[in-house]
């Protein structure tokens, strides 16, 4: 059966859209970061602090390979997941990958609206945040653009917008 794998920068809406998409498609939803935290009984920032980025990325890769074997899932990946090892090629071989493509200004709005504590962006002004996003997004785009499908995301304010994105993804992944 199907696997839909959502990728994109932090704040693109992968979890928000992914949860509704899974429900609408009658599939299970997994957030890779939450899966890692549950399996390791540790928060991502603590794993980073203890094992460094390299150690975290190794764990992330193993957990990606574990979750991507499940059937009938929507998987939301961390923003950096596609950018390490052969993760993007692996995800493309396992399911329908969808890049949620949001402009830096949209990402900034989502990140400032969100309740999640994100160590990488804590304490940054709006201008610093946009500059940070632009720089890191440029490095990640070549990986994100390997996704089978791309969906442009605007600032999400309503449930109707979420449903619109969900319906667009459903059309994209059904046509394959």
QUIQUIKA-V886270 format. One record per run of one state. SS is the DSSP state (hx for helix, st for strand, lp for the rest). FROM is the first residue (numbers start at 1). LEN is the number of residues. If there is no record, write none. Layout:
ss:SS from:FROM len:LEN
ss:SS from:FROM len:LEN
//
This chain:
ss:lp from:1 len:2
ss:st from:3 len:5
ss:lp from:8 len:6
ss:hx from:14 len:12
ss:lp from:26 len:2
ss:st from:28 len:4
ss:hx from:32 len:9
ss:lp from:41 len:3
ss:hx from:44 len:24
ss:lp from:68 len:5
ss:st from:73 len:4
ss:lp from:77 len:4
ss:hx from:81 len:3
ss:lp from:84 len:3
ss:hx from:87 len:8
ss:lp from:95 len:1
ss:st from:96 len:7
ss:lp from:103 len:1
ss:hx from:104 len:10
ss:lp from:114 len:12
ss:hx from:126 len:19
ss:lp from:145 len:4
ss:st from:149 len:5
ss:lp from:154 len:5
ss:hx from:159 len:16
ss:lp from:175 len:2
//
